[in-house]
Amino acid sequence: MAQHDYVRHTLDCLEEAQAALRLAQRKGQIAPEDEDQLSRRLEGITERIAQVQEMH
């Protein structure tokens, strides 16, 4: 059960990070050269979390 709580917390944090990234994009607070890299990193983390969820 503790592992599930950790994964759920991590997902919650990831969702907050994605929302913050979208907000920063809308406000023009991210340099265009950084935008793709940040999006790819979040996508990679999302994929890894999904894999962990499938294992548990």
C-alpha positions, 0 to 999 in steps of 0.5 A: 500500500505504501508503494501505491501512495508513493506512486499516487503522490508522484502522479499528483506532483507530475500533474501539477508540473504539467499544469505549471508548464502550460500556464508558463507557456501561455504567459510566455515565461518559457524561452522557445528553445526550452519549451520542447525540452521541458515538454519532452522531459515531462512526457518521459516522466509520465511514461515511466510513471505509467510503467511503474503503475502497470507493474503494481 
